[in-house]
Amino acid sequence: MTIEEAIRTAITFEKRVKGVYAGAATEAADETGGRFLAVLEAEEQRHVAYLESRLVEWTKTGKVNPETVETAIPSRERIARGLKSIQTRMRLTPDQRDSAIAVLKRALDVEVETSDFYKRMVAELPAGEAQAMFARFLEIEEGHVAIVAAELDNVRGLGYWFDVREFDLEGA
């Protein structure tokens, strides 16, 4: 796959993930769940905008400058540490729980698929700026997979919606 094809494909993946979160945010059964999904939707929109800017740059110059891609989602490691300290949770009705599980399963599926795409790009593209850009996206998407999986585990296992405010979304 060429770098241009990889960027165009990445844009398609990111738009798809954004669409899942956009729809899910409007369907969320509670305010906390809606905020969680809205944060992820906004994150995916920033990814789309970033990749579109890289595509324009590639088209004009034949180069891609992997400017820093920021994330509102903590690293997988930080998410794991945060899960150990969660104390405040919100109750869900059985219908809300079922709805949350369905939404989170869809989100997890598209996040895993997107993460797998970035893994392939890191493995297939020649070393350089484009590969570095996709490596950063892989790191971010792995964080998305971890936080969505954590949400799903909590909803499935405890019948509660994980209170996102327990995480410091500033990163670090």
C-alpha positions in Angstrom: 0.0 0.0 0.0 1.3 3.4 -0.8 1.5 6.2 1.7 -1.3 8.1 0.0 -3.5 5.0 0.0 -2.6 4.4 3.7 -3.6 7.9 4.7 -6.9 7.7 2.7 -7.7 4.3 4.3 -6.9 5.7 7.7 -9.3 8.6 7.1 -12.0 6.1 6.2 -11.4 4.1 9.4 -11.4 7.2 11.6 -14.6 8.5 10.0 -16.2 5.1 10.6 -15.2 5.1 14.3 -16.4 8.7 14.7 -19.7 7.7 13.2 -20.1 4.9 15.8 -19.4 7.3 18.6 -21.6 10.1 17.2 -24.6 7.8 17.0 -23.9 6.2 20.3 -23.5 9.5 22.1 -27.0 10.6 21.1 -28.4 7.2 22.2 -26.6 7.1 25.6 -28.9 6.2 28.4 -27.2 8.5 30.9 -25.3 11.7 31.0 -21.9 10.2 32.0 -22.1 7.6 29.2 -23.0 10.4 26.7 -20.0 12.5 27.9 -17.7 9.5 27.5 -18.8 8.8 24.0 -18.7 12.5 23.1 -15.1 12.7 24.2 -14.2 9.8 21.9 -16.2 11.2 19.0 -14.3 14.5 19.3 -11.0 12.6 19.5 -11.9 10.8 16.3 -12.9 14.0 14.6 -9.4 15.5 15.5 -7.9 12.4 13.9 -9.8 12.9 10.7 -8.8 16.5 10.5 -5.1 15.7 11.2 -5.1 12.9 8.6 -6.8 15.1 6.0 -4.1 17.8 6.6 -1.4 15.1 6.1 -3.0 14.0 2.9 -3.0 17.6 1.6 0.7 17.9 2.6 1.5 14.6 0.9 -0.3 15.5 -2.3 1.5 18.9 -2.5 5.0 17.9 -1.4 5.3 14.1 -1.6 6.2 14.2 2.1 4.4 13.8 5.3 5.5 15.7 8.5 4.3 13.6 11.4 3.3 16.5 13.7 2.4 15.5 17.2 -1.0 13.9 17.4 -2.5 14.7 20.8 -5.0 12.5 22.7 -7.5 13.2 25.4 -7.4 9.5 26.4 -4.7 8.3 28.8 -2.3 5.5 27.9 -3.3 1.8 28.4 -1.1 1.7 31.5 -2.7 4.8 33.1 -6.2 3.4 32.3 -5.2 0.1 34.1 -4.0 2.0 37.1 -7.1 4.2 37.2 -9.4 1.2 37.1 -7.9 0.0 40.4 -9.0 3.3 42.1 -12.6 3.6 40.8 -15.1 4.0 43.6 -17.9 6.1 42.2 -20.2 4.3 39.8 -23.7 4.9 38.5 -26.4 2.3 38.5 -28.0 1.3 35.2 -31.4 -0.3 34.6 -31.2 -3.7 32.8 -32.3 -2.0 29.6 -29.7 0.7 30.0 -27.0 -1.9 30.7 -28.1 -3.9 27.6 -27.9 -0.7 25.4 -24.5 0.3 26.9 -23.2 -3.2 26.2 -24.4 -3.1 22.6 -22.9 0.3 22.0 -19.6 -0.6 23.6 -19.3 -3.8 21.7 -19.7 -1.9 18.4 -17.2 0.7 19.5 -14.7 -1.9 20.6 -15.0 -3.8 17.3 -14.3 -0.7 15.2 -11.5 0.4 17.6 -9.8 -3.0 17.3 -10.2 -3.0 13.5 -8.7 0.4 13.3 -5.9 -0.5 15.7 -5.1 -3.6 13.5 -5.0 -1.4 10.4 -2.4 0.9 12.1 -0.4 -2.1 13.2 -0.2 -3.3 9.6 0.8 0.2 8.4 3.6 0.3 10.9 4.8 -3.1 9.8 4.4 -2.5 6.0 5.5 1.1 5.4 9.1 1.9 5.0 10.8 3.5 8.0 10.4 7.2 8.0 7.9 10.0 8.8 4.8 8.2 7.5 5.6 5.1 9.6 6.2 7.3 12.6 2.8 9.0 12.1 1.1 5.6 12.0 3.0 4.4 15.0 1.6 7.3 17.0 -1.9 6.6 15.8 -1.4 2.9 16.8 -0.4 4.1 20.3 -3.5 6.3 20.6 -5.9 3.6 19.2 -4.5 1.1 21.7 -5.5 3.6 24.4 -9.0 3.8 22.9 -9.3 0.0 22.8 -8.2 -0.2 26.5 -10.7 2.5 27.7 -13.6 1.0 25.7 -12.8 -2.5 26.9 -12.6 -1.2 30.5 -16.0 0.4 30.1 -17.4 -2.8 28.6 -15.9 -5.0 31.4 -17.4 -2.7 34.0 -20.9 -2.6 32.4 -20.9 -6.4 31.8 -19.4 -7.4 35.1 -20.9 -5.0 37.6 -24.0 -3.5 36.0 -22.5 -0.1 36.4 -21.4 2.6 34.0 -17.8 3.5 34.6 -17.6 7.2 35.7 -15.1 8.7 33.2 -14.5 11.6 35.5 -12.3 9.3 37.6 -9.7 9.5 34.8 -7.5 12.6 34.4 -8.1 13.2 30.6 -5.1 15.5 30.5 -2.9 12.5 30.0 0.6 12.0 31.5 
